[in-house]
């Protein structure tokens, strides 16, 4: 039995460049893994089981990306044993923090390790791209410039550490497809993504998210949250399609809402590890056999 940290991600900038013929959007974004996340425990077993701790009413069948990853791995690597998987959830759903995508990528990595590395990282990334646009990122080194619909990843070798705070308000969310649909080409930023990347690497970040205006139209309260947070932080941005925000530059004599988070990277041959996880393990659980 082995437990893996399944990190959340932040989009330090998010540019929407165009809408593609396949219905997806062409994007350019800088993703970073952070030390807030879920944990996934896996072991061989006499029968398949999947247990979720910490959140109720999450699917435990093929609608869950963990099970999608398991099915896909088995279709690729034959003659695998039954497994017992326990997922301990902390990442809020529909928050733009990539919880489901991270869980799927962690499952692929854990299964590959469990069965003696039958697949290369490149093959895992290829499998991940069929599960979801954000899944390949988590198989990067943890800081990556992502293009296409998010599946084209370029590892950033530079080590940077920005003082960031994670803020999430319960009950404020809009679905990712609806936010993309609402996004108007006329209102997106004209900032060059490569310039945005250069600024962050040089310690002069400009946080741009082209999905913010669409998300705020759909959920006006999100705009109010950002306005309030700007009284606490020098810079505030939505991550992904929301609803979580991150703050940068805590203003003097201000008490920060949310939690401080650390940017994470992983070495080439190992998975992420948990660094001073800022929340305790939740214990409510549901458990069902695989369908």
Backbone torsions as a table, in degrees:
resi	resn	phi	psi	omega
1	UNK	NA	135.0	179.5
2	UNK	-141.8	143.1	-178.9
3	UNK	-111.1	134.5	-178.0
4	UNK	-118.7	138.5	173.2
5	UNK	-77.3	134.3	-178.9
6	UNK	-117.4	92.6	-167.6
7	UNK	-76.1	150.8	167.0
8	UNK	-75.6	168.2	177.1
9	UNK	-129.7	157.3	169.8
10	UNK	-121.0	145.3	169.3
11	UNK	-96.9	103.7	-176.6
12	UNK	-69.0	-28.7	161.3
13	UNK	-146.1	156.1	-177.1
14	UNK	-144.5	104.0	178.5
15	UNK	-102.3	130.2	172.0
16	UNK	-98.4	113.8	-172.4
17	UNK	-92.5	-37.9	-178.9
18	UNK	-171.4	166.8	172.8
19	UNK	-99.0	133.6	-175.3
20	UNK	-91.2	164.0	179.6
21	UNK	-64.8	-26.9	-178.9
22	UNK	-83.2	5.1	177.9
23	UNK	94.7	-17.2	176.7
24	UNK	-80.7	169.8	176.4
25	UNK	-107.6	141.1	173.3
26	UNK	-79.2	123.3	-176.1
27	UNK	-127.4	164.3	170.2
28	UNK	-139.4	124.7	-172.7
29	UNK	-150.9	149.5	171.7
30	UNK	-103.2	113.8	179.6
31	UNK	-97.7	141.9	168.9
32	UNK	-134.1	137.1	170.4
33	UNK	-77.6	150.1	179.9
34	UNK	-130.8	165.5	-175.2
35	UNK	-85.6	28.0	168.8
36	UNK	-115.7	130.8	-177.8
37	UNK	-179.9	-168.2	179.5
38	UNK	-99.0	174.8	170.4
39	UNK	-130.1	146.9	-178.4
40	UNK	-130.3	122.5	178.5
41	UNK	-108.9	135.8	-176.4
42	UNK	-139.8	144.5	175.4
43	UNK	-156.7	156.2	171.9
44	UNK	-68.4	150.9	-174.0
45	UNK	-150.1	173.0	176.7
46	UNK	-84.2	-11.8	173.5
47	UNK	-154.9	156.2	178.7
48	UNK	-70.7	138.8	171.5
49	UNK	-151.0	152.5	179.6
50	UNK	-140.3	117.6	-177.8
51	UNK	-116.3	134.6	177.2
52	UNK	-114.3	126.4	176.5
53	UNK	-110.9	140.6	169.6
54	UNK	101.7	-21.5	179.2
55	UNK	-142.0	135.9	177.8
56	UNK	-91.4	160.3	170.4
57	UNK	67.3	17.7	172.6
58	UNK	-85.9	141.8	-178.7
59	UNK	-67.1	144.1	176.1
60	UNK	-116.3	14.7	176.1
61	UNK	-105.5	-157.6	-175.5
62	UNK	-68.1	-7.2	173.2
63	UNK	-72.0	-20.3	177.7
64	UNK	-85.3	134.4	-175.4
65	UNK	-66.7	-21.7	173.8
66	UNK	-62.6	-45.6	-179.5
67	UNK	-71.5	-36.2	174.7
68	UNK	-58.9	-42.4	178.8
69	UNK	-65.3	-40.4	178.6
70	UNK	-62.5	-46.9	179.9
71	UNK	-61.5	-44.1	-178.6
72	UNK	-64.8	-40.9	178.6
73	UNK	-62.4	-42.1	-178.9
74	UNK	-68.8	-31.0	176.2
75	UNK	-68.6	-26.0	-177.0
76	UNK	-93.6	-41.0	-179.0
77	UNK	-111.2	110.3	-173.8
78	UNK	-79.6	165.9	172.4
79	UNK	58.5	49.4	175.2
80	UNK	-96.8	151.1	179.7
81	UNK	-81.2	163.0	170.6
82	UNK	-61.2	153.5	-179.6
83	UNK	-134.2	151.8	171.5
84	UNK	-108.4	123.7	-178.1
85	UNK	-121.6	131.8	173.0
86	UNK	-121.4	124.6	179.9
87	UNK	-112.0	117.8	177.6
88	UNK	-100.3	113.6	-170.6
89	UNK	-95.2	133.6	169.9
90	UNK	-129.1	-29.8	-177.0
91	UNK	-71.8	121.7	179.2
92	UNK	-62.6	146.4	176.5
93	UNK	-76.5	155.1	-179.8
94	UNK	50.0	45.5	-178.3
95	UNK	-112.5	-8.6	-175.2
96	UNK	79.5	11.5	-177.9
97	UNK	-98.0	-0.2	173.1
98	UNK	72.4	29.9	-175.7
99	UNK	-59.2	-50.8	-179.6
100	UNK	-62.9	-41.4	178.9
101	UNK	-63.8	-42.4	177.8
102	UNK	-62.7	-43.0	178.6
103	UNK	-60.1	-41.5	179.8
104	UNK	-64.4	-46.7	-179.4
105	UNK	-64.1	-40.7	179.1
106	UNK	-63.3	-39.2	177.7
107	UNK	-62.1	-45.8	179.2
108	UNK	-59.9	-45.6	-179.9
109	UNK	-63.5	-45.7	-177.5
110	UNK	-62.8	-43.5	178.5
111	UNK	-64.4	-41.7	179.8
112	UNK	-62.0	-40.2	177.7
113	UNK	-69.1	-41.3	-178.8
114	UNK	-59.1	-34.7	-176.6
115	UNK	-104.6	23.2	170.5
116	UNK	79.5	29.4	174.5
117	UNK	59.5	55.8	176.4
118	UNK	-70.6	-19.9	-178.0
119	UNK	-117.1	144.9	174.5
120	UNK	-77.7	166.7	176.8
121	UNK	-60.7	-38.9	178.6
122	UNK	-61.8	-39.1	177.5
123	UNK	-69.3	-37.1	176.2
124	UNK	-63.6	-41.4	178.8
125	UNK	-63.1	-39.5	178.3
126	UNK	-62.7	-43.1	176.2
127	UNK	-63.2	-43.8	-177.2
128	UNK	-59.6	-36.3	-176.8
129	UNK	-66.5	-21.5	177.9
130	UNK	-83.7	-12.5	179.3
131	UNK	-88.0	-43.6	-179.2
132	UNK	-174.7	159.4	-173.5
133	UNK	-63.8	-34.6	-176.0
134	UNK	-88.6	-13.5	-172.8
135	UNK	-61.6	-43.4	-179.2
136	UNK	-57.7	-32.5	-177.8
137	UNK	-53.7	-41.6	-174.2
138	UNK	-68.5	-11.0	174.4
139	UNK	-95.9	5.1	172.5
140	UNK	-80.8	-166.9	177.7
141	UNK	-85.3	5.1	176.1
142	UNK	104.2	-12.8	173.4
143	UNK	-137.8	112.7	-171.0
144	UNK	-146.9	143.1	172.0
145	UNK	-88.8	118.4	-172.5
146	UNK	-114.6	136.2	-178.5
147	UNK	-131.6	-171.3	-174.2
148	UNK	69.3	-130.9	171.6
149	UNK	-95.8	12.2	179.4
150	UNK	117.3	-10.7	-173.5
151	UNK	-87.2	-12.8	178.2
152	UNK	-91.9	109.4	-171.1
153	UNK	-115.4	136.9	176.8
154	UNK	-123.4	110.7	-179.0
155	UNK	-61.6	137.2	174.2
156	UNK	-98.2	118.1	-175.0
157	UNK	-80.7	-26.8	-178.3
158	UNK	-61.3	141.5	176.0
159	UNK	-95.6	115.1	177.7
160	UNK	-127.5	154.0	179.1
161	UNK	-141.7	107.4	179.4
162	UNK	-98.8	138.7	177.2
163	UNK	-76.6	100.0	-172.5
164	UNK	-117.6	149.8	174.9
165	UNK	-122.6	139.5	179.1
166	UNK	-103.9	129.0	-178.8
167	UNK	-129.0	130.3	177.7
168	UNK	-140.8	129.4	176.7
169	UNK	-104.2	125.5	179.1
170	UNK	-61.7	142.8	171.2
171	UNK	84.1	-0.3	178.9
172	UNK	-112.5	104.2	179.7
173	UNK	-159.2	152.6	172.2
174	UNK	-131.1	144.5	-177.6
175	UNK	-65.0	146.5	-179.9
176	UNK	-57.4	-46.6	178.8
177	UNK	-58.9	-38.5	-178.7
178	UNK	-69.1	-34.6	178.2
179	UNK	-67.4	-45.1	177.2
180	UNK	-60.7	-42.9	-179.5
181	UNK	-62.3	-35.1	-177.7
182	UNK	-78.7	-19.0	-176.6
183	UNK	-66.4	124.4	-178.1
184	UNK	-99.3	129.4	179.2
185	UNK	-56.1	-29.6	-176.2
186	UNK	-72.9	-14.6	-174.1
187	UNK	-109.7	3.2	-178.6
188	UNK	-79.8	160.4	179.1
189	UNK	-66.2	155.5	174.2
190	UNK	-106.2	10.1	-179.3
191	UNK	-66.7	135.9	176.9
192	UNK	-69.6	122.1	-179.5
193	UNK	-56.1	-35.9	179.3
194	UNK	-66.5	-32.8	175.8
195	UNK	-69.6	-42.0	177.2
196	UNK	-60.0	-42.7	178.3
197	UNK	-62.2	-46.0	-178.9
198	UNK	-61.1	-41.7	-179.0
199	UNK	-63.2	-42.1	179.6
200	UNK	-65.8	-43.6	-179.4
201	UNK	-65.5	-25.5	179.8
202	UNK	-94.1	3.9	175.4
203	UNK	83.3	16.8	177.8
204	UNK	-124.6	66.8	-168.8
205	UNK	-71.9	142.7	168.9
206	UNK	-122.0	113.8	-175.5
207	UNK	-94.3	110.5	-177.8
208	UNK	-117.9	133.4	174.0
209	UNK	-135.1	109.7	-176.2
210	UNK	-71.0	-8.7	179.2
211	UNK	-92.6	-6.0	-175.1
212	UNK	-60.3	-50.1	-175.2
213	UNK	-61.3	-40.1	178.0
214	UNK	-64.6	-44.8	179.7
215	UNK	-62.9	-38.8	-179.0
216	UNK	-70.5	-31.4	175.4
217	UNK	-67.2	-41.0	-179.1
218	UNK	-72.4	-36.8	179.9
219	UNK	-131.1	84.8	-175.9
220	UNK	-54.9	-28.9	-179.9
221	UNK	-61.2	-29.1	178.2
222	UNK	-63.3	-39.8	176.7
223	UNK	-62.8	-38.0	178.1
224	UNK	-66.2	-38.0	177.7
225	UNK	-62.6	-45.6	180.0
226	UNK	-61.4	-43.7	-179.9
227	UNK	-59.5	-41.4	179.0
228	UNK	-66.6	-40.5	-178.6
229	UNK	-67.3	-25.7	179.3
230	UNK	-67.4	-14.3	172.3
231	UNK	-79.2	-14.6	-177.6
232	UNK	-104.6	-36.3	-175.7
233	UNK	-118.1	151.5	176.2
234	UNK	-64.3	-37.9	-179.3
235	UNK	-139.8	141.4	-179.3
236	UNK	-137.7	139.3	177.4
237	UNK	-147.0	148.7	170.8
238	UNK	-73.0	146.4	174.4
239	UNK	-104.4	130.7	-177.1
240	UNK	58.3	-137.0	177.7
241	UNK	-90.2	9.4	179.2
242	UNK	86.7	173.8	21.8
243	UNK	-107.2	7.3	179.8
244	UNK	-81.4	150.4	174.9
245	UNK	-117.6	161.0	165.4
246	UNK	-127.5	145.8	178.5
247	UNK	-113.2	150.1	-178.7
248	UNK	-136.3	133.0	177.2
249	UNK	77.7	76.7	179.2
250	UNK	-64.6	124.4	-177.7
251	UNK	-70.9	151.9	-176.4
252	UNK	-61.1	137.3	177.3
253	UNK	63.9	24.6	176.6
254	UNK	-109.7	140.7	175.8
255	UNK	-95.7	122.0	-173.1
256	UNK	-79.2	137.2	167.7
257	UNK	-85.4	148.4	178.2
258	UNK	93.6	-157.8	-176.4
259	UNK	-132.4	144.0	174.1
260	UNK	-71.8	140.1	179.8
261	UNK	-128.2	153.5	-179.4
262	UNK	-111.4	137.8	174.8
263	UNK	-71.3	137.1	-177.5
264	UNK	-114.5	144.5	168.2
265	UNK	-131.9	158.2	178.1
266	UNK	-122.3	152.0	176.9
267	UNK	-78.6	167.3	-169.1
268	UNK	-59.5	-38.8	-172.0
269	UNK	-110.6	17.1	179.8
270	UNK	-139.7	162.8	-178.8
271	UNK	-89.9	174.8	176.7
272	UNK	-64.6	156.9	173.2
273	UNK	-125.6	161.1	-175.9
274	UNK	-86.1	129.7	-178.4
275	UNK	-118.9	106.6	176.3
276	UNK	45.9	55.2	-177.6
277	UNK	-53.7	124.8	-170.1
278	UNK	-81.5	-0.2	176.7
279	UNK	-130.8	154.6	-179.5
280	UNK	-85.7	162.3	-179.8
281	UNK	-68.8	130.5	175.5
282	UNK	-84.8	151.4	-167.9
283	UNK	-119.7	-8.1	175.6
284	UNK	-63.8	142.0	-174.9
285	UNK	-143.5	155.7	167.6
286	UNK	-133.4	144.9	-179.3
287	UNK	-143.3	132.0	176.0
288	UNK	-143.3	155.8	173.0
289	UNK	-71.7	156.3	177.9
290	UNK	-65.8	145.0	179.0
291	UNK	-81.3	NA	NA
